[in-house]
C-alpha cells in the first residue's frame, strides 16, 4: 500500500458540504487515510499516526467535538452508518490479522475474525453483528462476511484469475454489498 502521494506531500481529510463547500478537516504532517463517516457526517473515523509514538492509530471524532484515539494500534477503520460501531484491522505480533469491532457507547472491543491472510477494508452493519471484508490470499482474493456468534465464514465473492477485488461495503442493514473489481490486462 502506498500512503504517500507522488508529490511528496501527505494525505489530509476534506469534507464536502451540501455539494458546494469544501472544508479541510485535518492539517498535520502525517497521512490521514481511510476516512469513514456516519450517515450525517456528525461522526468521523480515520487512520493516522500517533504524533508521539509514530505508530498507526485510529481516530474518532463526534459532532459534539469529543475526540478519541482508539487505544490499540489498528488500521483501516470503517464506521457504521448510525455511528455506533467502528470496525478495523489489527496486526498481531505473530503476523496474523484480526478484524475488531469497537462499540463507541460501551467503549468495548469484540474480535470478529482472525486469519493468516491479509484482511482489508472491513465494513459493518448498523446493528454491529455483521462485517464484510476483503481477504487477500496467495492465489486469489475474496470478500467474506462474518456474523457475530456464528463460527463459520461466508464467502460472498471470489476473484477469478487476473482480477482483483477492492473496497467491500455493506449497507446499513446488511442486505446489499458493493465492491469494485479490476480486470487486469494480461495480453501484453
C-alpha positions in Angstrom: 0.0 0.0 0.0 1.3 3.4 -0.9 0.4 6.0 1.7 2.5 8.9 0.4 1.4 11.0 -2.6 3.7 11.2 -5.6 4.4 14.9 -5.0 5.9 14.1 -1.6 3.1 15.7 0.4 0.8 14.0 2.9 -2.9 13.0 2.8 -5.4 15.2 4.6 -9.2 14.8 5.1 -11.6 17.1 3.4 -15.4 17.4 3.8 -17.8 18.5 1.1 -20.9 20.2 2.5 -24.1 20.4 0.5 -22.2 19.6 -2.7 -20.6 23.0 -2.8 -18.5 24.0 0.1 -15.2 22.1 0.7 -13.6 22.3 4.2 -10.2 20.8 5.2 -10.7 18.8 8.3 -7.1 17.8 9.2 -3.9 19.7 8.9 -0.8 17.9 10.1 2.4 16.2 8.9 1.1 12.6 8.9 -1.0 10.8 6.4 -4.7 10.8 7.3 -6.3 8.0 5.3 -9.2 5.5 5.2 -11.7 8.1 6.4 -15.2 7.0 7.1 -18.3 8.8 8.4 -21.7 8.0 9.8 -24.7 8.8 7.6 -24.9 12.5 8.5 -21.1 13.1 8.9 -21.5 14.0 12.6 -19.0 11.3 13.4 -15.8 10.6 11.5 -13.1 8.0 11.9 -9.7 7.7 10.1 -6.3 6.2 10.2 -3.3 8.3 11.0 -0.2 8.1 13.2 0.1 8.9 16.9 2.3 12.0 16.8 4.2 10.9 20.0 4.8 7.2 19.2 4.6 7.3 15.3 2.5 4.1 15.5 -0.6 3.6 13.3 -3.7 4.8 15.1 -7.4 5.1 14.6 -9.0 8.4 15.5 -12.7 9.1 16.1 -14.4 12.5 16.4 -18.1 13.1 17.1 -20.3 16.0 16.3 -20.1 17.2 19.9 -16.4 17.8 19.4 -15.4 14.8 21.5 -12.2 13.2 20.3 -10.9 9.6 20.9 -7.8 7.8 19.9 -8.5 4.1 19.9 -6.0 2.7 22.4 -4.6 -0.2 20.3 -2.6 0.3 17.1 -5.1 -0.6 14.3 -5.7 0.4 10.7 -8.5 0.8 8.1 -11.4 1.9 10.2 -14.9 2.0 9.0 -17.9 3.5 10.9 -21.4 2.1 10.7 -24.0 4.5 9.2 -25.5 5.1 12.6 -22.1 5.9 14.1 -22.4 3.3 16.9 -19.7 0.8 15.7 -16.3 1.1 14.2 -14.6 -1.9 12.6 -10.9 -2.0 11.9 -7.9 -4.3 11.3 -5.3 -5.1 13.9 -2.0 -6.9 13.0 -0.9 -9.3 15.8 2.7 -10.0 16.9 2.6 -13.4 15.3 1.8 -12.0 11.8 -1.9 -12.8 11.8 -4.5 -10.1 11.3 -7.7 -9.6 13.2 -11.0 -7.8 12.4 -12.1 -5.9 15.5 -15.3 -4.1 16.4 -15.3 -1.1 18.7 -18.7 -0.2 20.3 -18.5 3.6 20.8 -21.1 3.8 23.6 -19.8 0.9 25.7 -16.2 1.6 24.7 -15.6 -2.2 24.3 -13.8 -4.3 21.7 -15.1 -7.5 20.1 -13.0 -9.8 17.9 -14.8 -10.8 14.7 -12.3 -12.8 12.8 -8.6 -13.7 12.9 -6.6 -15.0 9.9 -3.1 -15.5 8.4 -4.4 -13.9 5.2 -4.2 -10.1 4.7 -7.5 -8.6 5.9 -8.6 -5.3 4.4 -11.4 -2.8 4.2 -13.9 -4.0 6.8 -17.4 -2.7 6.7 -20.0 -3.1 9.4 -23.8 -3.1 9.7 -25.7 -0.7 11.9 -26.6 -3.4 14.4 -22.9 -4.3 14.7 -23.5 -8.0 14.0 -22.1 -8.4 10.5 -18.8 -7.4 8.9 -17.8 -7.8 5.3 -14.1 -7.6 4.4 -11.5 -8.4 1.8 -9.2 -11.4 2.3 -6.0 -11.3 0.2 -4.9 -14.8 -0.3 -1.7 -16.1 -2.1 -3.7 -17.1 -5.2 -6.9 -15.2 -5.1 -8.9 -12.6 -3.2 -12.3 -13.0 -1.7 -14.9 -10.8 0.0 -16.2 -12.6 3.1 -19.0 -12.0 5.6 -18.6 -12.8 9.3 -21.6 -12.8 11.6 -21.1 -12.3 15.3 -21.7 -15.5 17.2 -21.6 -17.7 14.1 -18.4 -19.8 13.8 -18.4 -20.1 10.0 -17.3 -17.6 7.5 -19.4 -16.9 4.3 -17.5 -16.2 1.1 -19.6 -13.7 -0.8 -17.4 -13.1 -3.9 -14.2 -14.7 -5.1 -11.8 -13.2 -7.6 -11.1 -15.1 -10.8 -7.7 -15.3 -12.4 -6.3 -11.9 -13.4 -8.8 -9.8 -11.4 -8.7 -8.1 -8.0 -11.4 -7.1 -5.6 -11.4 -3.9 -3.6 -13.4 -1.9 -1.0 -16.4 -4.0 0.0 -19.1 -2.0 1.7 -22.3 -3.3 3.4 -25.4 -1.3 3.5 -26.6 -0.3 7.0 -29.0 -3.3 7.1 -26.5 -5.8 5.5 -28.9 -6.6 2.7 -26.6 -5.2 -0.1 -22.9 -5.3 -0.7 -21.0 -3.0 -3.1 -17.4 -3.6 -4.2 -15.0 -2.9 -7.1 -13.3 -5.4 -9.3 -10.4 -4.6 -11.5 -9.7 -6.7 -14.6 -6.0 -6.8 -15.3 -5.0 -6.9 -19.0 -2.6 -9.8 -19.4 -2.4 -9.7 -23.2 0.8 -7.6 -23.3 
